[in-house]
Amino acid sequence: MKLKLNYESFDKGLEKLSEEYKIFAPVVLEYKGTYSDTPSIRYKEVKTFEEMEWGLKSHFSPKEVMLPINEILLYFTQDEYSEANERKDKILIFMRACDINAVKRVDEIYLRNGEEDYYYKRNRDKIKFILVGCKESFRNCFCVSMGSNKAEDYAMALNIREDELYIDIKDDTLNVFEGESTDFEVDYVKENFVKVEIPDNIDPVKISQDPMWDQYNARCISCGRCNFVCPTCTCFTMQDIFYKENENVGERRRVWASCQVDGFTDIAGGHSFRQSKGDRLRFKAMHKIYDFNKRFGYHMCVGCGRCDDNCPQYISFSTTIDKVNELCKEDK
């Protein structure tokens, strides 16, 4: 069903949906940004369209709704354990096309890269996506180059106009809106300011040994922000938390981790892989544009540009891709 409606009618529909779903969208959190007087734009639960922020790119991806930053998996005692309660509510998430495509990458890792991840699957099954059209590219986006500027896997799509909203409802269970029938075509970004080209002839050994990565030893500060804001990064660590009241009782948590921070590759015996910052960035870059593609047939990066937006040292991933491309051109 394709409808045209005003903001008031849309909010009435959201009110009906909120009886069954928790609804998430990007919102502005004042004074929560990098500096004391800057905002942070993150995904939070909303009730009305007015609460949502679509004029700016969210600093964090909606990944944290599906895959919590800190998730309790189970509780344990000295003799037994019990599974943590699963999320009861169904969830609707308003997302751009690049982020919906990013979910496909996360699903690949957690659901199809060996045995299904039980905890991710039970969250994922409760989630539906509402695609929000993009008329213009944001700063640092290169989704067109990555082929992630369009998406088909959605329950409902939304185009935002100055005084009206246009929606396309694919999932009949979301058909609670009242409006005027109309034609509908999702707004897709057709061109980005930033363009990249990923070569087909990447030689992983030669690229890994090239001195270009050494420059990042002085620039990168190993903060991991590029990983944490990325919609396709999936690494985590496990933490056992023991309660002070009884050290034989506690909980096991899954917590986001970053391949860029110290200690990520530590192993038994005190050894550690990829100790230099350049090696870590090389590992991340090759995973995004080579390793994942070799295994699954498409690139991991979706070109959202959040890593470029949030790096305090202004390290540009799109520029890194360009440098790899130049090295590959020299081989031709």
DRENNUKOL-965085 format. One record per residue (C-alpha): chain; x, y, z. Coordinates in steps of 0.25 Angstrom, whole numbers, plus 5000, padded with zeros to 4 digits. Last residue first. Layout:
chaine  xx  yy  zz
A  X  Y  Z
...
! end
This chain:
chaine  xx  yy  zz
A  5196  4985  4943
A  5203  4985  4957
A  5204  5000  4958
A  5189  5000  4957
A  5188  4991  4970
A  5196  5001  4978
A  5187  5013  4973
A  5175  5005  4978
A  5181  5002  4991
A  5183  5017  4993
A  5169  5020  4988
A  5164  5010  4999
A  5172  5018  5009
A  5166  5031  5004
A  5152  5025  5006
A  5156  5021  5020
A  5160  5035  5024
A  5168  5037  5036
A  5164  5051  5042
A  5172  5048  5055
A  5159  5049  5064
A  5152  5039  5055
A  5137  5041  5056
A  5133  5046  5042
A  5143  5037  5034
A  5138  5025  5042
A  5124  5029  5039
A  5126  5029  5024
A  5113  5021  5021
A  5121  5014  5010
A  5115  5000  5012
A  5128  4993  5015
A  5127  4978  5016
A  5129  4975  5001
A  5122  4965  4993
A  5124  4950  4989
A  5123  4944  5003
A  5137  4938  5006
A  5146  4946  4996
A  5138  4959  4999
A  5140  4958  5014
A  5155  4957  5012
A  5156  4968  5002
A  5150  4981  5004
A  5146  4982  5019
A  5155  4971  5024
A  5167  4978  5016
A  5164  4991  5023
A  5163  4985  5037
A  5176  4978  5036
A  5183  4989  5030
A  5178  4998  5041
A  5184  4988  5051
A  5197  4987  5044
A  5198  5002  5044
A  5195  5003  5059
A  5207  4994  5062
A  5204  4981  5071
A  5198  4973  5060
A  5198  4960  5068
A  5200  4958  5083
A  5208  4948  5092
A  5207  4948  5107
A  5207  4933  5108
A  5192  4932  5105
A  5187  4942  5094
A  5186  4957  5093
A  5180  4961  5079
A  5170  4971  5085
A  5180  4976  5095
A  5182  4990  5090
A  5171  4996  5082
A  5169  4995  5067
A  5163  4982  5065
A  5151  4987  5074
A  5142  4980  5084
A  5127  4981  5087
A  5123  4974  5100
A  5117  4960  5102
A  5114  4958  5117
A  5115  4946  5126
A  5108  4948  5140
A  5112  4946  5154
A  5112  4937  5167
A  5124  4930  5173
A  5130  4944  5178
A  5117  4946  5186
A  5114  4961  5191
A  5124  4967  5182
A  5118  4960  5169
A  5127  4954  5159
A  5126  4959  5145
A  5131  4950  5134
A  5134  4957  5121
A  5134  4952  5107
A  5140  4960  5095
A  5133  4965  5083
A  5136  4967  5068
A  5124  4970  5059
A  5128  4983  5050
A  5117  4985  5040
A  5110  4998  5044
A  5123  5005  5048
A  5122  5014  5060
A  5129  5005  5069
A  5140  5001  5059
A  5144  5015  5055
A  5144  5019  5069
A  5154  5009  5073
A  5163  5019  5081
A  5176  5013  5076
A  5183  5027  5074
A  5185  5026  5059
A  5194  5037  5053
A  5208  5032  5057
A  5207  5018  5054
A  5198  5021  5042
A  5209  5025  5033
A  5215  5011  5034
A  5203  5006  5026
A  5208  5011  5013
A  5221  5003  5015
A  5215  4992  5006
A  5216  4978  5012
A  5201  4976  5014
A  5198  4981  5000
A  5208  4971  4994
A  5203  4959  5002
A  5188  4963  4999
A  5190  4964  4984
A  5177  4972  4980
A  5174  4970  4966
A  5159  4974  4966
A  5161  4988  4970
A  5152  4996  4979
A  5148  5009  4973
A  5144  5020  4982
A  5136  5033  4981
A  5133  5044  4991
A  5123  5055  4987
A  5113  5044  4985
A  5104  5041  4974
A  5090  5035  4972
A  5085  5035  4986
A  5072  5028  4986
A  5058  5033  4989
A  5048  5022  4989
A  5038  5022  4978
A  5023  5024  4982
A  5010  5027  4974
A  4998  5031  4983
A  4987  5027  4991
A  4983  5037  5001
A  4985  5035  5016
A  4982  5026  5028
A  4992  5018  5034
A  4991  5005  5042
A  4996  4995  5031
A  5008  4991  5039
A  5003  4976  5039
A  5002  4977  5024
A  5017  4977  5022
A  5020  4984  5009
A  5015  4998  5013
A  5021  5009  5004
A  5020  5023  5010
A  5020  5037  5006
A  5021  5048  5016
A  5016  5062  5015
A  5019  5077  5018
A  5034  5078  5014
A  5035  5064  5008
A  5041  5051  5015
A  5040  5038  5007
A  5037  5026  5015
A  5038  5011  5013
A  5032  4999  5020
A  5035  4985  5024
A  5049  4986  5018
A  5059  4977  5010
A  5059  4984  4997
A  5071  4994  4999
A  5078  5004  4990
A  5090  5013  4993
A  5098  5000  4997
A  5106  4998  4983
A  5119  5001  4990
A  5122  5013  4980
A  5108  5018  4982
A  5110  5017  4998
A  5122  5027  4998
A  5118  5036  5009
A  5128  5046  5014
A  5118  5057  5016
A  5104  5053  5014
A  5098  5050  5000
A  5085  5056  4996
A  5070  5050  4994
A  5072  5039  5004
A  5060  5030  5006
A  5056  5025  5020
A  5054  5010  5020
A  5046  5004  5032
A  5052  4991  5037
A  5046  4980  5045
A  5053  4973  5057
A  5048  4962  5066
A  5055  4951  5059
A  5068  4958  5060
A  5068  4958  5076
A  5066  4943  5076
A  5077  4941  5065
A  5087  4950  5072
A  5086  4941  5085
A  5087  4928  5077
A  5098  4931  5068
A  5096  4922  5057
A  5107  4911  5054
A  5117  4914  5043
A  5118  4928  5037
A  5103  4929  5033
A  5096  4935  5045
A  5105  4944  5052
A  5115  4947  5041
A  5105  4948  5030
A  5095  4955  5038
A  5105  4966  5041
A  5107  4968  5026
A  5092  4968  5023
A  5090  4978  5034
A  5100  4987  5027
A  5090  4987  5015
A  5079  4992  5024
A  5090  5003  5029
A  5093  5007  5015
A  5078  5009  5011
A  5075  5018  5023
A  5068  5013  5035
A  5056  5014  5044
A  5056  5002  5053
A  5043  4995  5058
A  5045  4985  5069
A  5036  4974  5075
A  5037  4974  5090
A  5040  4962  5099
A  5056  4963  5099
A  5061  4950  5104
A  5063  4947  5119
A  5077  4943  5123
A  5080  4928  5122
A  5083  4921  5135
A  5096  4915  5141
A  5099  4904  5151
A  5109  4900  5162
A  5117  4911  5166
A  5107  4921  5162
A  5104  4927  5148
A  5096  4937  5140
A  5095  4937  5125
A  5096  4945  5112
A  5097  4959  5118
A  5099  4969  5106
A  5108  4981  5106
A  5108  4989  5093
A  5095  4983  5089
A  5094  4976  5076
A  5080  4979  5069
A  5079  4993  5075
A  5094  4996  5075
A  5094  4993  5060
A  5086  5006  5058
A  5099  5013  5054
A  5105  5023  5063
A  5108  5037  5059
A  5094  5039  5052
A  5095  5047  5039
A  5088  5060  5039
A  5075  5065  5034
A  5067  5053  5038
A  5066  5055  5053
A  5054  5048  5059
A  5046  5054  5071
A  5037  5061  5062
A  5032  5047  5056
A  5026  5043  5069
A  5028  5032  5079
A  5043  5030  5079
A  5053  5020  5085
A  5067  5024  5083
A  5077  5023  5072
A  5089  5033  5073
A  5092  5047  5069
A  5101  5054  5079
A  5101  5069  5081
A  5112  5079  5083
A  5114  5089  5094
A  5122  5079  5103
A  5131  5074  5092
A  5130  5060  5086
A  5115  5060  5086
A  5105  5058  5098
A  5102  5073  5100
A  5088  5071  5093
A  5084  5057  5089
A  5078  5058  5075
A  5070  5046  5071
A  5072  5035  5061
A  5061  5025  5061
A  5055  5013  5069
A  5041  5009  5071
A  5037  4998  5081
A  5026  4990  5075
A  5012  4985  5079
A  5005  4997  5085
A  5015  5006  5078
A  5009  5002  5065
A  4996  5009  5069
A  5004  5022  5073
A  5012  5021  5060
A  5000  5022  5052
A  4995  5034  5060
A  5008  5040  5057
A  5007  5038  5042
A  4993  5045  5042
A  4999  5057  5049
A  5011  5058  5040
A  5003  5058  5028
A  4999  5047  5018
A  5002  5041  5005
A  5000  5026  5003
A  5005  5014  4996
A  5000  5000  5000
! end
